[in-house]
């Protein structure tokens, strides 16, 4: 019985599918060429080298299995495979997210479980390979015949393209392919670092004199606002679009009644599911920032960003980042004079899972501390709204602006809502929470413009990335909506050549740009 379990464990590790959705009992009915080759080698080796090779083979198989599991997790959350060079630094972010969402005890339990899983995979697979090696040597003739027969079957299945469960071939070589792919990522990452450094050095706006930067926005207050997880699916997927589009269309009408006009389109984000800071860096820098290495290289450079361009042109620059809970040293690179985060926005209420405070409170705090100051000069504010961040529960409710207070009034909403670990047992409740949180964030922003905006306000708001695949489904684009709102018609006249659509709601035929194209087009349109 122990031998059978060992064989099943090794087989499962060798043919483990690439994606969670491909896992099924039939999906494991495959012949791994790595197992056949490994067994053939072990059968011809002398005893001492055989044990060493079996031990190393077990350790390598365990490593490949863990990489496969990490790939699955990353595909589910970030819609991309795990990068063995760059992604280890995300472990700290994952722990912080769990601590904020389910509490410190739950995060610690998850971390302990992850460590135990790693240990178990290495111990069990190594011992299983050693045991199977001993059994195979004890039945050398039968083992050799089995290898020969299965090799013929593997070759036939490979030639004929046999599949029991698409797209998984019966003639499997997935473990070897994964090992090769991950090994090749190391030199590829090194090459990309050098190529990106050369790319970043080319900046058409670095030496632009301050007097020629952003001349078309002189005297304006500019808000660059990110709405977390506000992706194209929110405005087109029939599970969310009716409510989200109604909010945008109503906002278009109400802002028009107040004298505002808007233009909308789509940008293609470098990330999906998470990694908001990479999207922010791409949007501001005009460079494609899709991994941590590029982000570090960017912030170590002298690249002109949208926010630092405003600072260079003598705007007061402010960052409103309610989701930031520690010092943000990169603020200097981005040219942000004053940073407001979870520690100094004055919120006294309960956290909304990961989001420390509701968006309406963050906007009210910005109005109180900066935008509403009398006799101030033109201001550029980068505002990051977080209420629509996963896990999308609890969802705040819009309240009168004079009732926001210190945030303690939101506590009843938090206490009356099921925690994330309960909500996430039902995918439909998760999707409803996502939809409602996007509606809330948009309502908060539109209401703020109606209440506190004036003829000098220019608002640019956009999504940072699409949400998790549980929301979008497989194969969703990486597009996010973007909108420019202004009361001064001359502002939108400068972007008339862009072909963006009227209103807050970009339709299916709205233009689509890569997100790294925005900086140059914006600085060109509003420069002289």
N, C-alpha and C positions, 0 to 999 in steps of 0.2 A: 504493500500500500504506500509506504514512504517513497519508494522508487517511482511509482506512478504519479504521485503528487509532485515530485521533483521534475519529472519529465513534462508534466502539464505546466508547471511554473516556468521552466526554461522555454517551452514552446510559446507560451503567452508573451514572454518578454521579447522573443525574437520576432513575432508577427503582430505585436501590439499596433493597432491602427493609429493613424496620424491625428485623427480628430475624434472628439468625444462622440459625435453623432454617428460615427462609423462602428462603434463598439456594439457587437452582438455576438451570440454564440457562433453563428455561421461565419462571422468575420474572422474567426480564429482557425477555421478549417483551411490551412495553407501549409505549404512546404517551404521552410526557410533554407535557402541555399547556404547561409552562414552556419547553420547547424550541421548540414551534411559535410561541408568542407572541414569544419572543426572536428567532427567525429573521425573523418578520414585521417586527418593529421594525427590525432591522438592514438589511433590504432597502430600507426607505424613507428611511433616514438618509443625509445627506451624508457624504463620506469621513472628515473629521476627527472629527465626533461619533461616527460609526460605530465608529472604532477605540477611542475612549474607552469607549463603551458595551460593546464586546466585551471590552475589558480588565477593566472592572469586573464584567461578567457572569462572566468566568472566575474572578476572585478570589472572587466571591460563591458560585459553584458549588463551588469548592474548600472554602470555609468550611462550607457546608451539608453537604458530603460528610464532612468531619472530624467535624462534630457528629453525623452519622448513625453514623459508626464509634464515637464515644464512647457514643452511646446503646446500640449493640449490646453494647459492653463492660460498661456499667453494668447492662443487663438480665441479662447472663449472671452477673455477680458480685453485684450489690446488688439485683437484681429491681426496678429502677426506671430511668427515663431519666436522662440526664445533665442537671444543672442548670448552665447557663452562668454563673450569678451566683455560686453558692456552692461548686461542686465542684472548682474549681481547686486549693484548698488540700489536696485529697486526693492530689495528685501526690507530695508528700513521704511520705505514709503508704504509698503504693504502692511507692515506691522502697525504703523501709525494709523492707516486707514481702518484696520480692524479695531484698534483701540478706540477710535472716535466713533465707530459705527456700532459695535457690540460690547464695548467696554474693555478695560484693561485685562480683566480675568479671562474673557473670551479670547483676546489676542494672544495672551500667554499660552492658553490651552492649545490654540491653533499652532503656535510656534513649536511647542513641545511635541505635538502630534506630527508636525513636519519633520522634526529631527528624528523621531522614532521611525517614521516611514523610511527615511534615508538609510538609517542603520539596518532596518529590517530588509530592505531591498538588497543591500550589499551582502549581508550575512546569509540570507536565504538563497540568493542566486549563486553565490560562490560555493556554498555547501551543496547545492543541488547539482552544479556542474561537476564537482568532485565525486559525488555519489554516482552520477550517471557514467562518469569515466570508469570508475571501478567496475560497474555492472557490465559496461561494454567490453572491457578487457577480459572479464570472466567469461563472456560469450563472444569471443572475437570473431569466429566464423559467421555466426548469425548476424552480428553487427555489420560485418563487411558486406554481406549479401543485402542487408536492409539498405545500406548506403548506396550500393550499386542500383538496386531496383528503384529507390526513391529519386536517385539522380536522373534516371531515364524518365520517370514520371514528371519530374520538375522541368526537364528540358522540353518535353512534349507540351506541357501546360504553358510554358513560356512562349513557344513557337505559335501555339494556337490562341494565346491570349485568354485562357480560361479564367473565368471569375464566377464565384458563387454569390458574393455580395459586391456589387459595384461600389467604388472603383478599385477594390482590393484584388489583385491577381493571386491565384492559387500559388503560382511560382513566385514566392516572396523573396525579395532581397532588400527589404526596407531597413533592417538594422544596419547593414553595411552602408546603404545609401545615406542614412542619417549620420553615421559616424564620419563618413567622408565629407558630407556637407558641413558639419560643425567644425571639423578640422580645417576646412578651407576658409571658414569665416575669419579665422585669426589673421592670416596674411591679407585678406580682403579688407578687414577693418583697418589694418595699418596703412594700406594703400589709400583708403578713403580719407584717413586723417591728413595725409599729405596733399591729396587733391583738393580737399575742402579748404585747407589753409591757403592754397593758391587762389581758389575761387573767392574767398573772403577778402583777399587783399585788393580785389578789383571792385572799387566803389565809386560810381559816377558822382555821388553827392558828398563824398568826404570833405572835399575842399571848397564846397559851395559857401560863399560869404554869408554871414547871418542875415544881411540885408536883402538877400535874394531868396531866402528860405521862407516858404509858407506865407508869402505876401498876400495871397488871396484870402487869408484867414485873419489878417491883422484885426485886433480888437475883439475877436471872437473867443468865446469859451468853448473848448473842444473836449468832448467826452468820447474816449475810446473804450467801449464796454463789451466785455465778453460774457455771453450767457452760456453757462456750463451745459455741455451735452445737447446743445440746440443744433441738431443736424437736419439734413434734408428730409429724413424720414418723418420728422415732426410735422412738416408742412405737406407731405405727399402720401404717407402711409395712411390708408383708410381707418386704421385703428386709432390714430391720433389727429389726423388732419382736420376733421370736422370742427373740433373744439379749438385747436391751435389757429387754424385759418380764420375762424370766426373772431377770435381775439385780435388777430392782426388786421382784419378788415374793419372791425369796429374801431381799432386804434387809428387806422388810416383816416376814417371819417371824423373822429373826435379831434385828432390833431389838425386836420384840414380846417375844421371849424375854428380852431385857435390860430390859424394863419400859417401852419407848417405844411411843408411838402416833403415827400420822401422818394427815394429811388432804391431799388433792391436788386440783388443778383445772388450768385453763389460763388464761394471760394472752395477749392479742394484742399482739405487739411492734410498735413503730413502724417497724422495719427488718427486712430479711431479707438473708441472704448475708454481711453485714458491718455495720460501724458499731456495734460493741458498746457504745461509750461513750454513744451516743444512747439505747440501751435502758436502760443503767444510770441515766442522768439522768432518763428518763421514770419508771422504777420508783421512784426516790427522791424526785422532786419533785412527783409528781401532776400533771404537765403533759405534753402530747404533744410530745416532742422528736424530730423526724424530720429535722432538717437542722442544719448547722453554725451558721447564724445564730441559730436558737432556742437552741442549746446555749450560744453566747457570751452571748446575752441573759440566759439563766438564771443563769449563773455570775457575771454582773455585778450580779445582784439580791440581795435579802435573803430570798429564798424559804426557808422551812423545809423541809428534806429529812428523810427517815427517819434518816439517819446524824447530821445536825446536831440532830435532836430527841433522840436518845440522849445526845449531848454536853450539850445544854441541861439534860437531866434528870439529869446528873451521872454518866453512865457513862464509863468510860475507853473511848476509840474508837481502833480500829486498822484499818489497811488492809493487806491482803496481796495484792500485785499483781505476780506473777512476770513478767507480760508487759510491764510498764512498765520501760523502760531508761533513762529520763531523769527529771529533776525533774517533779513533778506539782503545779504551783502551785494547781490547783483544789481541792487537799485542804483548804485553809482554808475555802473556801465550803462544802464537804460536811461540815465539822466533824470531820475525821479528825486526831486528835492525833499518831499515830505511823504512818508509812508504811514498809512493807517492800516492796521491789521487787527486780528482778533484780540490782541493785548491792549490796544489803546482806542478802540472804537466805542468803549463805554457800555458794552452790552452786559446786562445783568440777568438775562433769562437763561433757560436751559438750552443746551445744544439741540439742533435738529439733526440727530445722527452725526454724519461727518461734517455737515455744514454748521459752523459755530453759531450762526445767526441768520434770520430771514433776510432776503434781499431788500425788502422794504425798509428794514431797520438800517442796513448798511447805507442805502441811499439817503435815508433821513439823517444819519450821522454825517455823511458827506455834506449835506445841505447845511447842517448845524455848524460844522467845524470849518468848512472851506467855502463852498459855493455861495452860501448866504452871507458871507462877510461883507460889510459895507466898505466902500472906497478901496477895493482891491483892484489889481490889474488883471489882464487877460490870463486865463487859467486853462491848462491842459490836464485832464484827469484820466488816468487809466483805471477803470473800475471792473473788478472781476466778481460777477454775481455767482453765488454758490448754491442757492436753494435747489437747483435742478441737478445737483451732483448725486451720483449713486450713493446710497441705496433708495433715494426717492421716497423716503418716509422718515418722519412726518412731513406733510406738506402744509406750510403756513397759509393763513387766510389774509387777504388784503383788508386793512383797517383804515379808518380816517387818519390822515397824517398827523393830526394833533393828538392822536391816541397811541402813537408808537411808543413814546416815553423812553424808559431805559431798557425795554425789551422784556421785563418780567411779566408783562401781560400775556406773553405767548406761552407761558408755562402750562396753562390748562390744555392747550392744543397738543403739546408734547405728551403730557400725561395721559390724554384720552386716546392716543394712537397706539396701535400695536407696534412693538419693536421690530426692527428689520428681520430678525431671525424667524419671526412669525409670519410677517408679510411675504417673505421670500419663499415660503412653502407653496405659494400659489402664484404661478407666472402671470396670471391675469391681473392680480392685485399689483404686481410689480409694474406691469405695463400701464395700468391705470394711474399709478403713482407717478410714473415718468410723465405721462401726458399732463396730469394736473400740475406737476411742478413746473413744466415749461410754460403752461398758461399763467401760473402765478408769477413767474419771473418776468414774463412779457408784460403782464398787467401792471406789475410794480414799476417797471421802467416807463411805460406809457403814461401811467398816472403821475409819476414824478415830473415828466416833461410838461404835462398839462398844468401841474400845480406850481412848479418852480421855474419852468423855462421862460426865456424871453427872446427878444429879437436877435441877441448875440449868441444864442446857443447853437452849436453844431454837434449833433450826436451821430456817432458811428457805432452801431452795435452788430454783433455777429456771434455765431457759435464758434466754439473752439474745436469741436470734433463731434462725430456721430457717437451715440451711446453704445452700450454693449450689444452684442448680437442677440441677446434675449429680447431686446427691444426692436432691433432693425430686421432680424432674420439674417440668413446667410447671403453673402453676395451684395450687400448694400454698398452704395458709393461712399466716398469719403467727403462728399460735398456738405457745406454748411451755409445757411443763409447769411447775407450781410446787407445792411441797410444804412443809408445816410439820411438824416433828418435835419432840416434847417428851416427857419422862417425867412431868412434873407434869400431871395430868389437868385441873387448873383452867385451864391455858393453852389447851388445845383447847376447853374448855367455852365460852370467850369467843368462839370463832369458830363455834360450832355452828350459828348462824343462817345461815352462809354457804352451807350445803348442799354443802360439799366432800366428796369421796368418801374412804372409809377407805383407808389404806395409801399406799405411795410411788408407786403406778401409777394415774394418772388414766385412767379408761375413756372410751369414745366419748361418753357422755352427761354427763361431768363439766361443771360450770359453766365458762363462758368470760367473763372480764372483759377490758376494755381494760387495758393495763398501767398507764396513768396513773390508774386507779381505785384501785389498791392502797394507795397512801399514806394516803388519807383513811379508807378502811375499816379499815386496820390501826391507825392512831392513834385512831380512834373505838372500836374493839373493846378496845384495851388502855389507853385513857385513863379518866379519871374526871370 
